[in-house]
Amino acid sequence: MKKITYVWSVICLAVCLAFQSCDDGDGYSLGDFTAPQLATVRTVGTNGFYLDCDVWGTCWPVNTDMGWYVPIDGQRVVTVFNPLWDDYAGYDHAVKILEMQNVLTKNVELMTLEEEDKFGNEAVPTTADGITIGNGYLNVYCLGRLPFTTGISLVYPDNGGESASMEAAEDGYIHLELRCNTQVDVDTPGTYSMVSYSLGNLHFTDDFRGIILKVNLQGTGEKELVYTLVQEGEY
């Protein structure tokens, strides 16, 4: 698990130490490019799209050679781009996309008492540092078993049907669980990957304070990770 922590720390450090701040008024050159960025695809019209980046905000791609890419609204991606201009046509930046790869994107699922076995409760192959929340998504950087037989689900426990609205408890927090089901009986090789869970189907009330995530972490056991809302949309 040290390797997971190290790789994830390098990615986070690279994002934090991106070559320029987003409000740099000196402009950019064609040689500038970002560290890998997490972003959400937002579709425009029939085939158009822009990126809603977790760090850089809204970015309009000026590429004319991306006919191969089929945009799906809400799809999460990891991207590297060359920023060109700030405040472009209503977007935070105009960018030239250099690399882009889809990230497995899922929703929060309702887990009834009868379905607990389906979701499993094995140790999730990640660390607390490998779980982040940003831009309306919970992101998990983990080791997936080959051939991708590890099923990791973000669930809202439905205790007898009384809380199926996926809203906050009396403490103001929405209580979620990260469940793992490897679906195999033998230990198989794995590869590091990421999955993002949209939090859009949760019911955010006025007294919402944040999210408490229950997870069985590999190597450290069951933990409750607390993500407190600092201000609207930020943890």
C-alpha positions, 0 to 999 in steps of 0.5 A: 500500500506504500506504493499507492500512497506514494503515487497518489501523493505525487499526483496531488503534489503535481496538481498543487504545484502546477506551473502557473496559477489560474489567474496568471495575467502574463499569458501562456506559451505553447510549451506550457502544459498542466500536470494530470487534471481531474475534470468532468465532461459537459456536452454542448450541442450535438458533438461539442463539449467543454471540461469542468476541471476540479482545479482550473474551472471551465475549459473550452478545448480549441482542438480541431482534431478530436473527432475521435472523442465521443463526449458523454455529459458527466463523464469523468476524465484525467487530462493534460492540456496546454492553457492558451487564454484566460476568460475565453467566451464565457469560460475560465480558459481556452485550452489545447487538450494534449492527453485525455482518458476516461475515468470509470464514472458511477453513481451512489447506489441505494443498498438495502439490508437484503443486498449487503452480500451483493456489494460485499465488505472486503478491504478496499485496496487503497488508503485514506489519502487515495479518497478525495471529494471535489467538484461534486464527485468522490474519487477513489484511486485504487488497485483493481484486480485483473481482469477488472474483477474488483467491484467497488461501490459507493452506497447509501445504506437503506435501513428498512426503507426509512432513509431511501431519500439519501439525505443527511442524518440528524447530525447533518452528515450524509452517511455513505459506505464504500463497499468492495467485492473482488468476485474471485476466490484467488489473489490475482494481479492488479493495476492502479486505476481510478473511479469517480462517483457522482454525488448528484443524486444525494439530497442536500438539505439546508442543514447539510454539513458534509459526508461521513464515509465508512470504509474497510481500508486494506491494511488498516481496517474499518475507518470513518472518514469525515469530509466537512463542508467548508463552504458551498461545494467545497470540502 
